[in-house]
Every structure is written in C-alpha cells, then in structure tokens.
Amino acid sequence: MRKKRKKLILNALLLTISTMTFGLVNMIFRVYLSNKIGAEGMGIFQLIMSINVVASTLAISGIRVTITRLVAEELGKGNYGKIKNIVSKGFIYTLFFGTLTAVFLYNSSEFISNVWIKDSRAIMSLKILAFSMPFVGICCCFAGYFYGVRKVMKSVTSDIVEVFTMMLIICLFVGKFIPLGLDYTCALVSIGMTSGSILSAIYSYLLYLFEKKKKSTSVLSLNNKCSLLDISSISLPIAFSAYVQTSLRTAEDILIPNALRSYGSSNESSIAIFGMIKGMVMPILNFPSIFLASFSTLIIPEIAESNALHKNKRVNYIISKVFKFTLLIALFATGLFMIFSKELGLAIYNNTESGFMMRILAPLIPLMYLDRIVDGSLNALNQQMYTLKYNLMDMVLRIIIILGFIPKSGIEGFILVLFASTIFNASLSINRLLKVTNLEFDLIDWVIKPIICIIISSYTIKFTFSLLNLESLLILQVLADLILYLALLFIIRCIRFKDIKWFTDAFKNDIKKVDWNSVNLYKKL
C-alpha cells in the first residue's frame, strides 16, 4: 500500500511539473516566434494551428482516453494478457484515422487555404502537417497506455522529445527561412512539428517494446481478445464531442479575419489584429492558469470520489477551496496585467499595442480561470452533459456576434466577442455548479479582499521602484508584487495557515479506486 501511495504521489508531482514546464516552454516559444515573424505572421500561424487542431482531433479520435480507460480496467483485474491486445487494436484504430486524416488534409490544403483561410501562404504548411497525422495518433495511443499503467514519466519524456525536436529545428533554421517570406517561415514551423511527432512516435513505440510484460493472474485471463468494435464503441462517442467543439472553435478563428476584412481592414491588417490578440495576448493572459490546470488535475479526483460516496459536505468544502484559490491567483494576474500592461508589452513583445490589449482584456481573467475549474468540477460531479451543452451554446453565440458585429465595428466587435462569450459561458457554468452543490459564494473573502490587496501591492511596488529609478527590473517588480500581495492576504486573514495545509494535503491524499462510468473521471485525462 505504501509503495502504491508513493507511486501515486510521484506521478501526480510529475504531472504537475510537466504541465507547468510545457506551458512555460510554449509561452517562451510563442514570444520568440512572434518577435521573429510579427503580428501578421502570428495570425497566419494561429490560423494554421486552428486547422491543425481539427485534423489532430480527427487523427486521435478519442484513442488516448479509450486506451487509458481499458488498460486501467484490465490492470485492476490483473488481466495483463488483454492489455497487449488492447494496445495493438488501438494502434490499428489510430493508424486508420491518422492515415485518413493525412490524405484528406493533404488533398484539401489548397481549398482550405484559398476558400476558408483566404490566404494561400498556408498551403505549404498544411501539406507538411498532413504527414504528421498518423504519428500524432500513434503518440496518443501509447500515451494512453502509459497513463493506464501509471507510468506518467514515459509519456512526459515522449512529449519532451517532441517539443525539443520542434524547437531545435525552428531555432536552427528560422534565420534562413524568414527572408523567403511568411509562407516558408510557417512551413518551417510545420516541419519542426512534423519531425517532433515522428520522433516522439518512434520513441514511444521503443519504450513500449522494452516494457516488462507481466503474466496474467486474473481468472478472466482466458478472455484476452479486444476487438476494434470494443475500441470504437468507447472512442467514437468521445471523438464526436471533440469533433464538434474543435470544429466550431476553428470556424470561429477562420470567421474573425474574414469579418475584419468585411469591416474594411486589409488582409494583412486583419490577420495582424487576429494574430496579436489570439496568438500573442491571450496566451500571456492564460499563462498563470497553468498552475491551476495541474491543481485541477489533482483535486478533481477528490471531488469525484467524495461525490461517488455521497459526501456532499466534503464536496462543498473542496469546491469552496478551489473557488478561493482560483480567484486569488486570477485576481493577482488581473491586477498585474492591468497595472503593468505597458511594461509587460514592451518587455515581452517590444511594442505597446500588445500591452494596451492586455489591459483591456485583463478583467476577463477571473471568469476565464474560474470557468475552467468549474467545468472540471462539473465533470467530476457527473454533470458533463451540461458542460458540453454550455460550450456548444457559447460557440454558437460567438459565431453570431462575429458575423453580426465585427463587420460593423472591427476590432471593437472582436473584443465584444471575447467579453460576451466569457461572461455567458462562465455564468452558466458557475450557476449550474452552485445549484448542484448549494454552495454559497463568499463575495468578500473570494473577491473584494483580493482586489484590495492587489491594488495596494501593485501600486506600492510600482511607485517604490519608480522612486528608486528601478523600473527596468520588471521581473523583480513582479516577484515583489506577488510577495506583498500574499503578505496582505495573510494580514487581512483572507488566507490562513489551515488553507495552506489543505492545499498541500491535496498533493498527498490517496485517490481510491472509483467506478469509471459513474464518475466519468477518465474524461478529464
């Protein structure tokens, strides 16, 4: 039992560290790339990535979650013989969908670029990305196996191989490709991503080959067959939900530049505006939520377990703590991006426009962060159909506003889309969670006190550094702001030591085995 507990804690820690590290690397890479290719280049890159997300979703078709679930179930039964059969059938399944996606993307890349994106510079990149699709699916198949057998480190190292390969290729050759134009520069990024996927798939397969196979000990070991029908019956419903959501999200990304063109902006200006907001500003605003993503991964099983055992008071207690910590982080980020917006824009992207946009969009951060945590909590409480419904309603609303307001208002309409969508989706999700749990929202402790603390800390630090003529030390200002903010939260008793103890205990609590179907926990993987 102690060995199992130690392994669980280690896996949770690895998942947390890897999530935060990859988030940091992704942000640094985006900043590096944006400084090389500018806002217009980031706009084209973002549109290409939107198409890539849809294609990857089709190539994966729910295989990672399916393999994780089936492998975990057979592992619990000690039926190791069937696990190998599950992986082999999953490999065939994903190879079929990956190859189908590759052929479709390669042959339709010109149509997608000229008709949907309305920019022929994306053709080359999409054709290159098409070759990565079978390998994307293979990586997810083996990642599902490693998660299922609780060997998170092997999946993490596979991701490291992919990311390192991509960044190495881009950093080595970007200087030679930039003079050739944005189409060739984006093609280089696609080459890096495709190469990373291929090497990662090969690496994952080798890890799987050298896995120590255990002998089956279950009485069910005679039934070691897993058919493609068994795989498809789980994968396809999960895949369909992902198809709908990613397709709508990509449709939104394609419609925004088109709507800006209808307003009167040139093609270059439309893509530059889109690239600045979606490819540059939003990733920076979302960066502090990386910690919440890993925190949610560790807390959600605890909510699921308590709910399965009908411990309603404990569910409410956990969710109240999650709300509080989420808002404490979100409100700090909001104050930081509003008060230091100009400095952050210049330091990160070397321009004031991105900083100005950070300041405008920063008030959305609390709702953005809270919405993610609330969606995870609803899934753990077996309310995932409401989450899906709200997300689909949100997508429809966004598309309506994009078509109705951006052609008339331009960038103001774009900002309206972000505000209306975030407020709408977060309000529905939060209302549903409060209704299901009968939780009381503590406005003073969760919102008002943190706002007071971040205003005092940010302006105090900014004024002090300005007085000492140290404005250029931005990182030091941010750290000092965080320290003073936390100190003020303790002083006014918004945070207590028992809160810190509960938070650290979240990384130590053992997660008991719960029924996959009743809790729907596998959907969070």
C-alpha positions in Angstrom: 0.0 0.0 0.0 2.8 2.4 0.9 4.6 1.6 -2.4 1.4 2.3 -4.3 0.8 5.5 -2.5 4.4 6.7 -3.1 4.0 5.9 -6.8 0.7 7.9 -6.9 2.2 10.9 -5.3 5.3 10.7 -7.7 3.0 10.5 -10.7 0.9 13.5 -9.5 4.1 15.5 -8.9 5.5 14.6 -12.4 2.2 15.6 -14.0 2.2 18.9 -12.2 5.8 19.7 -13.1 5.4 18.7 -16.7 2.2 20.6 -17.2 3.8 23.8 -15.8 7.1 23.3 -17.7 5.4 22.7 -21.1 3.2 25.7 -20.5 6.2 27.8 -19.8 8.1 26.5 -22.8 5.0 27.1 -25.0 4.8 30.7 -23.9 8.5 31.3 -24.4 8.3 29.7 -27.9 5.3 31.9 -28.8 7.1 35.0 -27.7 10.3 34.0 -29.6 8.3 33.2 -32.7 6.2 36.4 -32.5 9.4 38.5 -32.2 10.7 36.8 -35.4 7.6 36.9 -37.6 5.5 39.7 -36.2 1.7 40.0 -35.6 0.8 39.1 -39.2 3.0 36.0 -39.1 1.4 35.0 -35.8 -2.0 35.5 -37.4 -1.2 33.0 -40.2 0.4 30.7 -37.7 -2.7 30.8 -35.4 -5.0 30.0 -38.4 -2.8 27.1 -39.5 -2.8 25.8 -35.9 -6.6 26.0 -35.8 -6.8 23.7 -38.8 -4.1 21.5 -37.3 -6.2 21.1 -34.1 -9.2 19.9 -36.1 -7.0 17.5 -38.1 -5.3 16.2 -34.9 -8.7 15.7 -33.3 -9.8 13.5 -36.2 -6.4 11.6 -36.2 -6.7 10.9 -32.5 -10.5 10.2 -32.5 -10.6 9.6 -28.7 -8.0 6.9 -28.7 -5.9 8.2 -25.7 -8.8 8.3 -23.3 -10.1 4.9 -24.5 -6.7 3.2 -24.2 -6.2 4.7 -20.7 -9.6 3.5 -19.6 -9.4 0.0 -21.0 -5.8 -0.6 -19.8 -6.6 0.7 -16.3 -9.6 -1.6 -16.0 -7.7 -4.7 -17.1 -4.7 -3.7 -14.9 -7.1 -3.7 -11.9 -8.2 -7.2 -12.8 -4.6 -8.4 -13.2 -5.5 -9.4 -16.8 -2.2 -8.3 -18.4 -2.6 -10.5 -21.4 -5.5 -8.5 -22.7 -3.6 -5.2 -22.3 -1.3 -6.1 -25.1 -4.3 -6.9 -27.3 -5.9 -3.6 -26.4 -2.8 -1.6 -27.4 -2.4 -3.5 -30.7 -6.1 -2.9 -31.7 -5.8 0.7 -30.6 -2.7 1.0 -32.9 -4.7 -0.2 -35.9 -7.6 2.1 -35.0 -5.5 5.2 -34.8 -3.4 4.3 -37.8 -6.6 4.1 -39.9 -7.9 7.5 -38.6 -4.4 9.1 -38.8 -3.9 8.0 -42.4 -7.4 9.0 -43.4 -6.8 12.5 -41.9 -3.4 12.8 -43.6 -4.8 12.0 -47.1 -7.8 14.4 -46.5 -5.6 17.3 -45.2 -3.0 17.0 -47.9 -5.6 16.9 -50.8 -7.7 19.7 -49.4 -5.0 22.0 -48.2 -5.4 24.3 -51.2 -9.1 24.6 -50.8 -8.8 25.2 -47.0 -6.2 27.9 -47.6 -7.8 29.7 -50.5 -11.5 29.4 -49.5 -11.6 29.2 -45.7 -8.4 31.0 -44.5 -8.3 33.1 -47.7 -4.5 33.1 -47.6 -2.5 30.9 -50.0 0.5 31.2 -47.7 -0.9 28.4 -45.6 -0.9 25.8 -48.3 2.6 24.6 -47.9 2.3 24.4 -44.1 -0.9 22.3 -44.2 0.6 19.9 -46.7 3.6 19.3 -44.4 1.4 18.9 -41.3 -0.6 16.2 -43.2 2.4 13.8 -42.9 2.4 14.2 -39.1 -1.2 13.0 -38.6 -0.6 9.2 -38.3 2.2 9.8 -35.9 0.1 12.2 -33.8 -2.4 9.4 -33.3 0.3 6.8 -32.6 1.8 9.1 -29.9 -1.7 9.4 -28.2 -2.2 5.6 -28.4 1.0 4.9 -26.5 0.4 7.8 -24.1 -2.9 6.3 -23.2 -1.2 3.0 -22.4 1.5 4.8 -20.2 -1.2 6.7 -18.3 -3.2 3.5 -17.9 -0.3 1.6 -16.3 0.5 4.7 -14.2 3.9 5.3 -15.9 3.5 9.0 -16.4 7.2 9.7 -16.7 7.4 7.7 -20.0 4.6 9.8 -21.5 6.3 13.0 -20.3 9.7 12.1 -21.8 7.9 11.4 -25.1 6.5 14.9 -25.0 9.9 16.3 -24.2 11.3 14.6 -27.3 8.6 16.1 -29.5 8.9 19.6 -28.1 12.7 19.7 -28.1 12.9 18.4 -31.7 10.4 21.0 -32.9 12.1 23.9 -31.2 15.6 22.8 -32.2 14.7 22.7 -35.9 12.9 26.0 -35.8 15.7 27.8 -33.8 18.4 26.5 -36.1 16.8 27.4 -39.4 14.4 30.3 -38.8 17.1 32.9 -39.7 17.4 31.3 -43.2 13.7 31.0 -43.8 12.5 34.5 -42.7 13.9 36.2 -45.8 12.0 33.8 -48.0 8.6 35.0 -46.7 6.0 34.1 -44.1 4.8 31.1 -46.1 8.2 29.5 -45.9 8.7 30.5 -42.2 5.4 28.9 -41.3 6.3 25.9 -43.3 9.5 25.6 -41.2 7.3 25.5 -38.0 5.3 22.7 -39.7 8.5 20.8 -40.5 9.5 21.1 -36.9 6.2 19.9 -35.6 6.0 17.0 -38.0 9.6 15.9 -37.2 8.8 16.1 -33.5 5.7 14.0 -33.9 7.6 11.3 -35.9 10.5 11.1 -33.5 8.1 11.1 -30.5 6.0 8.2 -32.0 9.2 6.2 -32.7 10.5 6.9 -29.1 7.1 5.9 -27.6 7.0 2.7 -29.6 10.5 1.7 -28.4 9.5 2.5 -24.8 6.5 0.2 -25.2 8.6 -2.6 -26.7 11.0 -2.6 -23.8 8.2 -2.6 -21.2 8.4 -5.5 -18.8 5.4 -7.6 -19.6 3.7 -9.3 -16.6 1.9 -12.6 -16.7 -1.8 -12.6 -16.3 -3.1 -13.6 -12.9 -6.8 -13.0 -13.3 -9.4 -15.7 -13.8 -10.6 -13.6 -16.7 -7.3 -14.1 -18.5 -8.8 -16.6 -20.9 -10.7 -13.7 -22.5 -7.7 -11.8 -23.8 -9.4 -10.6 -27.0 -10.2 -6.9 -27.6 -12.0 -6.1 -30.9 -11.9 -2.9 -32.9 -15.6 -2.7 -32.1 -14.8 -2.6 -28.4 -12.3 0.2 -29.1 -14.7 2.1 -31.4 -17.7 1.9 -29.0 -15.8 3.9 -26.5 -13.7 6.1 -28.8 -16.2 7.4 -31.2 -18.7 9.0 -28.8 -15.7 10.8 -27.1 -14.4 11.7 -30.6 -17.7 13.1 -31.8 -17.9 15.5 -28.9 -14.3 16.6 -29.6 -15.1 16.9 -33.4 -18.0 19.3 -32.7 -16.1 21.5 -30.2 -12.8 21.8 -32.2 -14.7 22.4 -35.5 -16.7 25.2 -34.0 -13.6 26.7 -32.5 -11.7 26.6 -35.8 -14.7 28.0 -37.6 -14.6 30.9 -35.2 -10.9 31.5 -35.9 -11.5 31.5 -39.6 -14.5 33.8 -39.4 -12.8 36.5 -37.4 -10.2 37.6 -40.0 -12.9 37.4 -42.7 -15.2 39.6 -40.6 -12.4 42.1 -40.1 -11.9 42.2 -43.9 -15.7 42.9 -44.3 -15.2 45.9 -41.9 -12.7 47.3 -44.4 -9.4 46.2 -43.0 -6.8 44.9 -45.4 -5.9 41.2 -45.5 -2.5 41.9 -43.8 -4.1 44.1 -41.1 -6.9 41.7 -40.4 -4.5 38.8 -39.9 -2.2 41.0 -37.8 -5.1 42.0 -35.5 -6.2 38.4 -35.1 -2.6 37.3 -34.5 -1.9 39.9 -31.9 -5.0 39.0 -29.8 -5.3 35.3 -30.3 -1.6 34.4 -30.9 0.2 36.9 -28.6 -2.0 38.5 -25.9 -4.4 35.6 -25.0 -1.5 33.1 -24.4 0.1 35.6 -22.0 -3.1 36.2 -20.1 -3.7 32.5 -19.9 -0.1 31.6 -18.7 -0.8 31.9 -14.9 -3.6 29.4 -15.3 -1.0 26.7 -16.0 -0.7 26.1 -12.3 -4.5 25.8 -12.0 -4.6 23.2 -14.7 -2.2 20.9 -12.7 -4.0 21.8 -9.4 -7.4 20.9 -11.0 -6.0 17.5 -12.2 -5.1 16.6 -8.6 -8.2 18.0 -7.0 -10.9 16.7 -9.4 -10.5 13.0 -8.5 -11.0 14.0 -4.8 -14.3 15.7 -5.8 -15.3 12.7 -7.9 -14.6 10.3 -5.0 -16.5 12.3 -2.4 -19.4 12.7 -4.8 -19.5 8.9 -5.5 -19.6 8.3 -1.8 -22.4 10.9 -1.3 -20.2 13.1 1.0 -22.0 16.3 0.0 -20.5 18.5 2.7 -17.0 17.4 1.7 -17.7 18.2 -1.9 -18.8 21.7 -1.0 -15.8 22.2 1.2 -13.4 21.1 -1.6 -15.1 23.3 -4.2 -15.2 26.3 -1.9 -11.4 26.0 -1.5 -10.9 25.5 -5.3 -13.0 28.7 -5.9 -11.0 30.6 -3.4 -7.5 29.6 -4.7 -8.6 30.1 -8.3 -9.8 33.7 -7.7 -6.7 34.5 -5.6 -4.5 33.6 -8.5 -6.8 35.1 -11.1 -7.2 38.5 -9.4 -3.5 38.8 -8.9 -3.0 38.1 -12.6 -5.7 40.7 -13.5 -4.1 43.4 -11.4 -0.7 42.6 -12.7 -1.7 42.8 -16.4 -3.7 45.9 -15.9 -1.2 48.0 -13.8 1.9 46.7 -15.5 0.4 46.4 -19.0 2.7 48.8 -20.8 5.8 47.4 -19.2 4.8 43.8 -19.9 4.0 44.6 -23.6 7.4 46.3 -24.1 9.3 43.5 -22.2 7.6 40.6 -23.9 6.8 41.8 -27.4 8.7 45.1 -27.7 5.6 47.0 -28.5 2.9 49.0 -26.6 -0.1 47.7 -28.7 0.0 44.3 -27.1 0.3 45.8 -23.7 -2.7 48.0 -24.3 -4.7 45.0 -25.4 -3.6 43.1 -22.2 -5.0 45.9 -20.1 -8.4 45.8 -22.0 -8.8 42.0 -21.7 -7.3 41.5 -18.3 -10.7 41.9 -16.5 -11.8 38.7 -18.2 -9.1 36.6 -16.4 -11.1 35.7 -13.2 -14.0 34.4 -15.3 -11.7 32.6 -17.7 -9.8 30.8 -15.0 -12.9 30.1 -12.9 -14.7 28.7 -15.9 -12.0 26.0 -16.4 -12.1 24.9 -12.8 -15.9 24.9 -12.8 -16.0 22.8 -15.9 -13.7 20.2 -14.3 -15.8 20.2 -11.1 -19.0 19.7 -13.1 -17.4 16.7 -14.9 -16.4 15.2 -11.6 -20.0 15.7 -10.4 -21.3 13.7 -13.4 -22.6 17.0 -15.0 -20.5 16.7 -18.1 -23.5 16.9 -20.4 -24.2 20.4 -19.1 -20.6 21.4 -19.7 -20.9 20.2 -23.3 -24.2 22.0 -23.8 -22.9 25.3 -22.4 -19.7 25.1 -24.6 -21.8 24.5 -27.7 -24.2 27.4 -26.8 -21.1 29.5 -26.3 -19.7 28.7 -29.7 -23.0 29.5 -31.4 -23.1 32.8 -29.5 -19.6 33.7 -30.6 -20.2 32.9 -34.2 -23.4 35.0 -34.2 -21.6 38.0 -32.7 -18.6 37.6 -35.1 -20.9 37.7 -38.1 -23.1 40.4 -36.7 -20.8 42.9 -35.0 -17.2 42.6 -36.3 -18.1 43.6 -39.9 -19.7 46.8 -38.4 -17.3 47.5 -35.6 -14.0 46.0 -36.5 -11.6 45.3 -33.5 -14.2 46.6 -31.1 -16.5 43.8 -32.3 -13.7 41.3 -31.7 -13.3 42.5 -28.1 -17.1 42.3 -27.7 -16.9 38.6 -28.8 -14.4 37.8 -26.1 -16.3 39.6 -23.3 -19.8 38.4 -24.2 -18.6 34.8 -24.7 -16.6 34.6 -21.5 -19.3 36.2 -19.3 -22.0 34.0 -20.9 -20.2 30.7 -20.6 -18.8 31.3 -17.1 -22.1 32.5 -15.8 -24.0 29.4 -16.9 -21.3 27.0 -15.6 -20.9 28.8 -12.2 -24.7 29.0 -11.8 -25.0 25.2 -12.5 -22.3 24.3 -10.0 -23.8 26.5 -7.3 -27.2 24.9 -8.0 -25.9 21.4 -7.9 -23.9 21.8 -4.7 -25.9 24.5 -2.9 -22.6 26.3 -2.3 -22.7 29.9 -1.1 -20.4 32.3 -3.0 -18.3 34.2 -0.5 -18.0 37.6 -2.3 -16.0 39.4 0.5 -13.3 36.7 1.1 -13.0 35.5 -2.5 -13.3 38.8 -4.5 -13.3 42.0 -2.6 -10.4 41.4 -0.2 -8.1 40.1 -3.0 -9.0 43.1 -5.2 -8.0 45.5 -2.4 -4.7 43.6 -1.8 -3.7 43.5 -5.5 -4.4 47.2 -5.9 -2.4 48.2 -2.8 0.5 45.8 -3.6 0.8 46.6 -7.3 0.7 50.4 -7.0 3.0 50.3 -3.9 5.7 48.3 -5.8 5.3 50.3 -9.0 5.7 53.6 -7.1 8.6 52.3 -5.0 10.6 51.0 -8.0 9.9 54.3 -9.8 11.1 56.3 -6.9 14.3 54.2 -6.8 14.7 54.5 -10.6 14.5 50.7 -11.0 11.6 50.5 -13.4 13.6 48.3 -15.8 13.8 45.5 -13.3 10.3 44.1 -14.3 10.8 40.5 -13.1 11.9 41.8 -9.7 8.8 44.0 -9.6 6.5 41.1 -10.4 8.1 39.0 -7.7 7.9 41.8 -5.1 4.3 42.4 -6.1 3.5 38.7 -5.5 5.2 38.6 -2.1 3.5 41.8 -0.9 0.1 40.5 -2.3 0.4 37.3 -0.3 1.6 39.1 2.8 -1.5 41.4 2.6 -3.8 38.4 2.2 -2.4 36.9 5.4 -2.6 40.2 7.2 -6.4 40.7 6.5 -6.9 36.9 7.1 -8.0 36.2 3.6 -5.5 33.3 3.7 -5.0 31.3 6.8 -2.4 28.6 7.6 -5.2 26.0 7.6 -5.8 26.9 3.9 -2.1 26.3 3.1 -2.3 23.0 4.9 -5.4 21.9 2.9 -3.7 23.0 -0.3 -0.5 21.0 0.4 -2.6 18.0 1.5 -4.2 18.0 -2.0 -0.8 16.6 -3.2 -0.7 13.9 -0.6 -4.2 12.5 -0.5 -4.5 8.9 -1.7 -7.1 8.5 -4.5 -9.1 5.4 -4.1 -10.4 3.4 -7.0 -13.7 4.6 -8.2 -16.1 3.4 -10.9 -15.1 4.8 -14.3 -18.6 5.0 -15.6 -20.3 6.5 -12.6 -17.7 9.2 -12.0 -16.6 9.8 -15.7 -13.2 10.6 -14.4 -11.5 9.3 -17.5 -12.9 12.2 -19.5 -10.5 14.5 -17.6 -7.3 12.7 -18.7 
